[in-house]
Amino acid sequence: MKIIKLTTALIISGLLFSCATQDKEVPVDGLDKPMLLLGDSQLGVFLVNDRNELKKYSKIIVPLIRVDALKIMTTRDRSTDISWENVSYEDILPYITPYESVANKIFKSSRGPLTITDEPGENTLRLDASLIAFRPNVHFNASLESNTVVKETIRSYGDLKIRMRLVDSKSGKLVAFIEDDVKMALTVDSTNTTGNMRRVWKQTFKHWLSRLRSDIKRL
């Protein structure tokens, strides 16, 4: 199954993001009323209907992250681009599978504010997350070769963008919209191996989900 490389556009119309720390209302395509852009979020864009709405939820469902809209962006290195041209869902699956275990660990914490569940119901959110863009800094094929070490030291594996929608698990109503991108890097300089590639994807998911949990807790 080939990844569908769709170009996705941010749903917010004409919004310029700044370092402002105050909340502000912004128009959103497809919605009759604006949403509130949180000024103190640790994520790039965090939109809610209002701050109090999220407080009523105590549980969250976290399905596997989606990659069907993932677009592999071109780079300045043709050989890198070629290595990613025929990447399939099956190729990406080993790297996104840890998303569920990371979510379980973060949201099973007794510190709140949300505990993970598999069942929709009252006061339960569903997190629909999709990877939408990736600009790689490393060859894909090299990372698949078992025990292969590329001599060059890697400081960044690439830039990855995520889109998350928090919806009411019963009604399907949109409660929050999040979009963020991150430079994928390990805490120390590393080389392009399968193991390191898996670690950096897992670390990236932890980065996003822990900040999401923290933002919700601070509301």
C-alpha positions as CSV (number, residue, x, y, z in Angstrom):
1,M,0.0,0.0,0.0
2,K,1.6,3.2,-1.2
3,I,1.4,6.3,1.1
4,I,-0.9,8.8,-0.5
5,K,1.2,12.0,-0.8
6,L,-1.5,14.6,-0.6
7,T,-0.8,18.3,-0.1
8,T,-2.7,19.4,3.0
9,A,-3.4,23.0,3.8
10,L,-3.8,24.5,7.3
11,I,-7.5,24.9,7.9
12,I,-7.0,28.4,9.5
13,S,-7.6,31.2,7.0
14,G,-5.0,33.9,6.7
15,L,-3.5,33.4,10.2
16,L,0.0,34.6,11.0
17,F,1.4,32.9,14.0
18,S,3.6,34.9,16.4
19,C,5.1,34.6,19.8
20,A,2.1,36.2,21.5
21,T,1.2,34.8,24.8
22,Q,-2.4,36.0,24.9
23,D,-5.3,34.0,23.6
24,K,-7.0,35.3,20.5
25,E,-10.0,34.3,18.4
26,V,-9.2,33.2,14.8
27,P,-11.5,32.3,11.9
28,V,-11.5,28.6,10.8
29,D,-12.5,27.3,7.4
30,G,-15.7,25.2,7.6
31,L,-16.8,26.5,11.0
32,D,-19.5,29.1,11.6
33,K,-17.6,30.7,14.5
34,P,-14.0,31.4,15.3
35,M,-11.9,29.2,17.6
36,L,-9.6,30.4,20.4
37,L,-5.9,30.2,19.7
38,L,-4.1,29.4,23.0
39,G,-1.3,31.8,23.6
40,D,0.5,29.7,26.2
41,S,0.6,26.4,24.4
42,Q,3.8,24.4,24.1
43,L,2.6,23.3,20.7
44,G,2.7,25.4,17.5
45,V,-1.1,25.8,17.1
46,F,-3.6,24.9,19.7
47,L,-7.2,25.9,19.0
48,V,-10.2,25.3,21.3
49,N,-13.8,26.4,21.3
50,D,-13.2,27.7,24.8
51,R,-10.8,26.8,27.7
52,N,-13.5,25.4,29.9
53,E,-14.9,22.9,27.4
54,L,-11.9,20.6,27.6
55,K,-12.1,20.5,31.4
56,K,-15.2,18.4,31.5
57,Y,-13.4,15.4,29.8
58,S,-11.7,12.8,32.0
59,K,-10.8,10.0,29.4
60,I,-9.2,9.8,26.0
61,I,-9.1,7.3,23.2
62,V,-5.9,7.3,21.2
63,P,-6.0,5.3,17.9
64,L,-2.9,4.6,15.9
65,I,-1.6,7.7,14.2
66,R,-2.5,8.0,10.5
67,V,0.0,8.5,7.6
68,D,-2.4,8.3,4.6
69,A,-2.0,12.1,4.1
70,L,1.7,12.2,4.7
71,K,3.6,14.2,2.1
72,I,7.3,13.6,1.7
73,M,8.8,17.0,1.0
74,T,11.7,17.4,-1.4
75,T,15.1,18.3,-0.1
76,R,18.3,19.8,-1.6
77,D,19.8,16.3,-2.0
78,R,18.5,14.3,-5.0
79,S,19.8,11.0,-3.6
80,T,17.9,11.5,-0.4
81,D,14.7,12.3,-2.4
82,I,15.2,9.1,-4.5
83,S,15.5,7.0,-1.4
84,W,12.1,8.1,-0.2
85,E,10.2,8.0,-3.5
86,N,8.8,4.5,-3.2
87,V,8.3,4.3,0.6
88,S,5.1,2.4,1.5
89,Y,2.8,2.2,4.5
90,E,4.4,-1.1,5.3
91,D,7.8,0.6,5.3
92,I,6.7,3.3,7.7
93,L,4.7,1.1,10.0
94,P,7.6,0.0,12.3
95,Y,8.3,3.6,13.0
96,I,4.8,4.7,13.9
97,T,3.8,1.6,15.9
98,P,5.4,2.9,19.1
99,Y,2.9,5.8,19.1
100,E,0.4,3.7,20.9
101,S,2.7,2.5,23.6
102,V,3.9,6.1,24.2
103,A,0.3,7.3,24.4
104,N,-0.5,4.5,26.9
105,K,2.4,5.4,29.1
106,I,1.7,9.2,29.1
107,F,-2.1,9.0,29.6
108,K,-2.1,6.1,32.1
109,S,-0.3,8.3,34.6
110,S,-2.3,9.0,37.7
111,R,-1.3,12.7,37.5
112,G,-4.2,13.3,35.1
113,P,-6.0,15.1,33.6
114,L,-7.0,12.4,31.1
115,T,-6.8,8.6,31.5
116,I,-6.6,6.4,28.4
117,T,-9.5,4.1,27.5
118,D,-10.7,2.0,24.5
119,E,-14.4,2.8,25.0
120,P,-16.3,5.8,23.7
121,G,-18.7,7.4,26.2
122,E,-19.5,10.4,28.3
123,N,-16.7,12.8,29.0
124,T,-14.4,10.9,26.7
125,L,-12.3,12.5,23.9
126,R,-10.8,10.8,20.9
127,L,-7.5,12.0,19.6
128,D,-7.3,11.7,15.8
129,A,-3.7,12.4,14.8
130,S,-2.2,12.5,11.3
131,L,1.3,13.0,10.1
132,I,1.0,15.4,7.2
133,A,4.5,16.4,6.1
134,F,8.1,15.2,6.5
135,R,11.2,16.7,5.1
136,P,14.0,14.1,5.6
137,N,17.6,14.8,6.2
138,V,18.7,11.1,5.9
139,H,18.4,8.4,3.3
140,F,15.5,6.0,4.0
141,N,17.2,2.9,2.5
142,A,20.2,3.2,4.8
143,S,18.1,3.1,7.9
144,L,16.6,-0.2,6.8
145,E,19.8,-2.0,6.4
146,S,20.3,-4.1,9.6
147,N,23.3,-3.1,11.6
148,T,24.4,-0.6,8.9
149,V,26.1,2.5,10.2
150,V,26.4,5.5,7.9
151,K,29.7,7.2,8.8
152,E,28.2,10.7,8.7
153,T,27.0,11.9,12.1
154,I,23.4,12.9,12.1
155,R,22.2,15.9,14.1
156,S,18.7,16.0,12.6
157,Y,16.8,13.2,10.9
158,G,14.3,15.6,9.4
159,D,11.4,17.9,10.1
160,L,8.0,16.3,10.8
161,K,4.6,18.0,11.0
162,I,1.6,16.6,12.9
163,R,-2.1,17.5,12.9
164,M,-4.3,16.5,15.8
165,R,-8.0,16.8,16.3
166,L,-9.6,16.2,19.7
167,V,-13.3,15.3,19.2
168,D,-16.1,14.2,21.5
169,S,-16.1,10.4,21.2
170,K,-19.9,10.2,21.2
171,S,-21.0,13.2,19.1
172,G,-17.9,13.6,16.9
173,K,-17.9,17.3,17.7
174,L,-14.6,19.1,17.2
175,V,-13.3,20.2,20.6
176,A,-9.7,21.2,19.7
177,F,-7.4,21.4,16.8
178,I,-3.6,21.2,17.1
179,E,-0.8,21.5,14.5
180,D,2.9,21.4,15.3
181,D,6.2,20.5,13.7
182,V,9.5,19.4,15.2
183,K,13.0,18.8,14.2
184,M,13.6,15.1,14.7
185,A,16.9,14.6,16.6
186,L,18.2,12.4,19.4
187,T,19.7,13.9,22.5
188,V,23.2,13.1,21.3
189,D,24.7,13.1,17.8
190,S,24.0,9.7,16.2
191,T,24.3,7.7,12.9
192,N,21.6,6.6,10.5
193,T,20.7,3.1,11.6
194,T,17.4,1.3,11.9
195,G,17.6,1.4,15.7
196,N,18.3,5.1,15.8
197,M,15.6,5.8,13.3
198,R,13.0,4.0,15.5
199,R,14.3,5.8,18.6
200,V,13.9,9.2,17.0
201,W,10.4,8.6,15.9
202,K,9.4,7.3,19.3
203,Q,11.1,10.3,20.9
204,T,9.1,12.6,18.6
205,F,5.8,11.1,19.6
206,K,6.7,11.5,23.3
207,H,7.5,15.1,22.6
208,W,4.1,15.8,21.1
209,L,1.9,13.7,23.5
210,S,3.6,14.9,26.7
211,R,3.1,18.5,25.6
212,L,-0.5,17.9,24.6
213,R,-1.2,16.4,28.0
214,S,0.6,19.3,29.7
215,D,-1.3,21.9,27.8
216,I,-4.6,20.3,28.7
217,K,-3.7,20.0,32.3
218,R,-2.9,23.8,32.5
219,L,-6.2,24.9,31.1
